Amino acid sequence: MNGYAVALNASMVVLAGAGGTAALTAGWVFPWLRKGMFRPRLWGYGLLVMAAAFALQLAGGLLIDDRGTELRFFTTPAAIGFVTALALMTFAQVASRDKR
């Protein structure tokens, strides 16, 4: 993994982790997302799953030299994490059907 990919992955781990923590603890989301956000805590969980997927991808790229092992134990679980994070973040923007 080259230096640019390491820097990009590391910065995404930090940014997604900070955004997820802020959404979980204080209900804060980025200003451009506030209009369409209905469940900020769910959005925070999605960001934390995304940060974990980036960290897993970074660890696989830095620690493992065998491509088969990296694909099996790091890249595939990271891809599943990205899809899960996308689903959580999408459901966070869907309005509830409750008519309270």
N, C-alpha and C positions, 0 to 999 in steps of 0.2 A: 504494500500500500504506500503510495507516494505521500509526500508531505502535505500537498494540497488537500487530499482526501482525508488525511488525519486531522488537519486543522478544521475542515468543514464539519466532519463528524463530531469532533470534540466541542465545537461551538454550538452545534445543534443539540447535543446532550445537555449543555449548560442552559441554553435558552428554553428548550422545551421543559426541562426540569424546573426552572424558575417560574415559567408561566403556569405549569401544572400545579406547583405548590401555592402560588398566589391565588389561583382559581379555587383550590380546595379549602384553603384557610380563610380567605377573605371574600370569596366570590368575585374577585377581580378578573376581568378578561381584557384583552387588548381593545383600545378605543374603537377601532374600525369594526369590531365584531359585536359590540354591545347591543346594537339595534336588533339583530336577529337571534340573540342568545337567550334561550329559555331555561337552560339547566347548566349554570356555570360549573357546578361541582362535577357533573358528568364530563364536561369539557376538560376539566382539570385531570380527571382520571385518564382520559384519552391522551392528553399531553404527556402524562407520566409514563404511560405504556409506550408512547412514541420515543421518549427519552431512553427508556430501557432498550428498545429495539435498536436505536442508534448506538448505544453503548455496547450492545452485543455484537453489532456489525463492526464496530471499531476494535473490540477485543479480538474478534476472529481475524481481522485483517492484520493486526499487529503481532499476534502470538502464534498463529498457525501458518506453516509453510506449505503443507499438503492441501491442494485444492479440494480434494474429495472430503477430507475431514472438515475443512472450513465450510463447505457447502452443507454437509450433513448436520453439523452441530452449531453453526453460527449463522450462516446466511439464510437458510430455510426458516429457522425460528424467528429471525429478525423480520423476514418478509411476512410471516404470520402475525407478528406483533404490529407491523405497519398497517396491515388490513384491519386488525382488531381496533387499533387506534383510530383509523378512519371511520369505522362503524360507530364507535363511541362518540366521536366528535360530530358525526352526522346526526345521530340521535339527540345530541345536546341542542341542536338547532331546530328540531321539530317541535311544534307546539303540542301541548297536551290536549287530549280529547275531553278532559274533565270540564264540565260547565259549572264550576263552583260559584 
